[in-house]
Amino acid sequence: MKVSYKWLQDYLPIKIDFSELPEILTNTGLEVAAVEKVETIPGGLEGLVVGEILDVKKHPDADRLTVCQVLSDIGEERSIVCGAPNVAVGQKVVLALPGTTLYPVKGDPFVINKGKIRGEVSEGMICAEDEIGIGESHEGIIVLNKTARVGMSVRDYYEVEDDYSIEIDLTPNRTDAISHFGVARDYLAVKNLYSGERNNLKIPDLSSFKKDNANLAIDVIVEDQEACPRYSGLTMTGINIEPSPDWLKQRLLTIGLNPINNV
């Protein structure tokens, strides 16, 4: 099982002393097999900048391509050939300039070069999610919030931070620790014992979850109440399937999972 250092910190009222974390967890029965510093997004989005599309014209020699004039910094325009169907004037986009290395979800990293596409000069690339490693979508280019500042680092826009992946060899009898919350609980218990303090875990805020309908009950029969003393369920309505928020994508990637959608 892998846990994220930053994710653990969310549940703790004290700062984790990372140098002692593996020893403390191992002594509680949560044997740490490996610790690895990870980039939550491969390549850390280094070299990518926010651009703004100023003009879009049909490529003269290719029906499915467009030639875009893109502002990559104040006063600096680039001509870029793009094949995405959703490109439009006024969009704030993720721009890879020549010399930038991209780390796609599938395939090897590659470097963006200035060149010609079907006879038209292209000075970079307007990127989709899968091309920069932040998601699976290749249906079109990423369209950023209009408040994004032209020329700013995309790394800063997405608030990308490095993290540590902590791999724990969990034994079958420690089901209480099959979560970040459970691991944080054990760490805090030891820290309280050493310090003599009585710090409590930080409980996630559930104030936004409110019961608004009691007519969607699920019938549950527990056949063996000794083996399963408690079973709980929840019905939810009005759920729209959308991309996961960026903070969640980064945390899932840290523990080796690929983000799919919010559900």
Buried (B, 14 or more C-beta within 10 A) or exposed (E): BBBBBBBBBBBBEBEBEEEEBBEBBBEBEBBBEEEEEBBBBBBBBBBBBBBBBEEBEEBEEBEEBBBBBBBBBEEEBBBBBBBBEEBEEEBBBBBBBBEBBBBBBEEEEEEBEBEEBEEBEBBBBBBBBBBBBBBBBBEBBBBBEEEBEBBBBBBEBBEBBEBBBBBBEBEEEBEEBEBBBBBBBBBBBBBBEEEEEEEEBBEEEEEEEEEEEEEEEEEEEEEEEEEEEEEEEEEEEEEEEEBBEBEEBBBBBBBEEEBEEEE
